[in-house]
Amino acid sequence: MADPQFEDDELNIGWLDAQHPFPIYEGPAPRWVEQLEEYVLAHLCTVTRGVHSCEFCPPGSRSPSASREVVIGSAEIAVQGTSVVYRAPSLVAHYCRAHRYQPPEDFVNAVSRGDRSVPVPTDKRRPVRIDDFRGPVNIDVIARELREGFLASVRAPDYIRFDLRQAGDSVHVSAETFFSPTLVTRAWTVPNELLINQRQATFALRSMIGSAYTNFANESFFVEMARRRVMRGR
């Protein structure tokens, strides 16, 4: 399936699991395995937060690494082949070294050519711009949704008030949190250019107002607990 970033089609390889057989090479590891390890170190992409462990190694084994500094299993590589872009997990280097996985010949040839400049020529990439995601932002709608949704979800909705106002090229945000006998007001000015679309703006403004409530509620709780301990000690 073609990716809009590339002119060529993409082909996924090297996504191995214990339930499916895969081709292997015979004898010691060929030279291209070392070249593949170097390629992985230089060209990781599509990095994720989690790490996928090798299903062929014993449980509890250390995460495979392509060097002492880089642990693999949480990213991909992209290799420009002949009229196709190969996508493989970074674990492909471990599969080839430790489990003798034999990738397609065209993939091996592409890695063996030793081009370390970029995994995919830059002229085949479509740059992603923030303006691609921009859309209209209606502050009045956001304010109404927050009053109907956020305030209904907090434990003490009477203890917080907030205001959102469009003021020229920015949005003024204020939040009041009240835990007797203290009233604290926090205020922010958010430039319009930071509010990209309705969904992102709603999430960002809700997080700001929510942090004012959560932080003050936590502070008030600990202050009240300290006050009670002092009173009991008298």
N, C-alpha and C positions, 0 to 999 in steps of 0.2 A: 504494500500500500504506500502511495506517495505521501511524503510529508511536505507541507507548504514551504518549509525551510530549504528543501533540496529539490533539484531538478530531476534527479534519478529516483527510482523506486527504492524502498528500504526492504531489507531482508533480515529477519531475526535469526541469529544462530547462537549456539552455545548455552541455551537455557536448559540445562540438564537436570534430571531428577532420577531417583533410584528406580522408578517404575518403568522407565523407557530405555531401551538399549541405544547405544551411540557408537559411531565408528571410532576405532583406536588405531594408533600407529604401533609398529613393532620396533623393538630394540631401544637403545638409549634415546633420550630427548634430542631431537634435531636442533640445529642452530636457530631456526625460526622461533622456537619456544622462548629462547632468551630475548630475541628481538620483540616478541609479543609482550613479554614482561616489561621491557623498556617502554614499549608503546603505551601500556596501561598506566605506568607511572607518569607519563608525560601528557596523556590526553583523557583523563577522566571527565565524564560529563553526566548530566541527569543524576546528580547526587541526591540520595534520599536520607531520611533521618534514621532509619533502621538498618540493621546489618543482616544479610541472609547468610546462613552458615552452609557449608558444604554438606550435602546429604550422604556423601560417600565416605567421609571421614568418621571415625568413632565419636559417639556423643561425648561432649566435654572437651573436645580438642580445641586448641587455640584457633582463633580466627585466622584464616589464611592470609598471608601477606606477600606482596611482590617485592618488598624490601623491609629493612628494619624500621623504616619510618612510616610506611603506608600500609594500612590494613585494607584489604579489598573485600567486596561483598555488599557495598552500599552505593554502587554507581554503575555506569555503563561506559562503553567506548563506541565510537563511530568510525568506521574504516571505509575509505572510498575504494571500491572495487571497480570492476569493468562494467559500467552502466548500471551499477547498483551500489547502495550504501549499506554496509553490513552493520547491524546493531547487535552488540553482545554484552552480557554482564561482565563487570570487571573480574569476576571469578573465572572467566574463561582462561586466564593465564594460569590459575591454579589447576583447573581441570586438565589443561594440556600438560603441565609439569608433573602433577601428582597422579593423575588418572589416565594419562596418555590419550586424551581426546584429540581426534583428528578433525579439524575444521575443514570447510570446503577449500579446494586448491586455490581458487581465485582470492579468497581471504588470506591464505598463507602467502601467496605471491605479493599481495598488496602490502602486507606487513614486512615481508622480506626485502622489499625495495628500499626500505630504510628512510622514507620521507618522514622527517620528524617535525615539519613546519606546522601543519594543521591537519587534524584528522579528516576534515572535509574542506575543500577549497572555499575560501571566503566568498567568492563570487557566486556560490551556490546557496548562500545563506540569505534568508529574508530577515532583516533586522526587526526586532520587536520594539515598538515605541509605545510610550505611556499613552499617547494620544489615541492609540488603537482601542483603548479601554474607556476612554472618556464618554460621558453621557450627561444628560441633564440631572441637576440636583435640586430638589424642592425641600427647603428647610422647614417649611410649615408642615409638610407631610411627615418629615422625620420627627419633628417635635410631637405631633399627635400620636405617632406610633410608639414613641418612647413613653409618653404619658399613659397610654393604654396598655403597653406591654411591659416596659421596664419597671415602672412604679408598682404595677400589680404583682411583680415577681419578688420584690424585696420584702424582707420581714417587717419593716417598719416604714411603710410608704409615707406616713405623716411626718417623718423626720427629715425628709429631703424635698427640696424644691429646686427646679432648674429653669433656665430660660435660654432659648436659642433665637438669635436675631441676625438677619442678613443686614450687613452694613457696608454697602459699596463692594469693595474687592475682598472682603473678609466676612467671617461669621463670628459673632461674639457669643461665647458660651459662659454661663455662670451657673454655679450650683451652691445651694445653701444646705448645710447639714446641721441639724439641731438635736443635741442630746443634753437635756437640762443639766446644768444651767448655761451651757455654752452654745453659741451660734457661730459657725465658721463659714465664711464665704470664699469660694475659689472661683477664679475667672481665667478664661483663655481667649485669645484671638487667633482664629484659624484662617490663613489665606485661602481664597477660593481655589487656587491652583492645586492645593493639597487634597481637595475633595474631588475625587476622580469621577465617581458615578453614584447613583442613589444607594446601592448596596454597600459600597465601601464607605461612603460618608455616614450612613446609619451606624455601621459597626464602629467606626472611629469615634463618633460623637457619643455613642452609648458607652464605649469603653472609658472615655474621659469622665463622664458623669458618674459612671459606676465606680471608678477608682476613688472619686471624692467621697462617695458614701462608704465604700468598703474600708478605706484607710481610716476615716474618722471613727467609724463604728468600732474597729479594732482598737484604736487608741483609747476611745472612751471606755471600752470594756476593761482594759487593763488598768486604767486610772481608777475606775470604780472598784475593781477588786483590791487595789492597793489601799484605797480609802477605807474599805470595809475592814481590812486587816489592821489598819491603824486604829480604827474605832474599837475593835475587839481587844486591842492591847491596852486600852486606857482603863 
